[in-house]
Amino acid sequence: MTEAARPVERPLSPHLSIYRFYITMTMSIVHRITGAALYFGTLILAWWLIAAAAGPGPFGFVTWLMGTWFGLLVLFGFTWALIHHMLGGIRHLIWDLGIAIDKESASRLAWATIVGSLALTILVWIVVFAVR
């Protein structure tokens, strides 16, 4: 085999199997996903406002649809995405201030973000059902 015909042995880039997913990596990915989910939740909010302006018929339909188990699940997910994205933004603001940048503190802050977002979401929904 000539030199030109021989395949070149190149180093392979690291594969995903050698990486260990840290909580900070996971929260970064989830922060991006919740940001994208907020676009769809905002469309639902706009639909509700347009239906309210359109009259009792369209508003009643949207209210009924959002009151079904699926609608409540979507609204719960939107609430969690909103709160989680907000807490993720606060986490990044804290890092921008130079606080909790070391590995251990960053991991604790990431765990606090996920636990806090779930707790606040459940608290919001408890208040919603209590007032309702």
Order of alpha helices (4+ residues) and beta strands (2+ residues): alpha-alpha-alpha-alpha
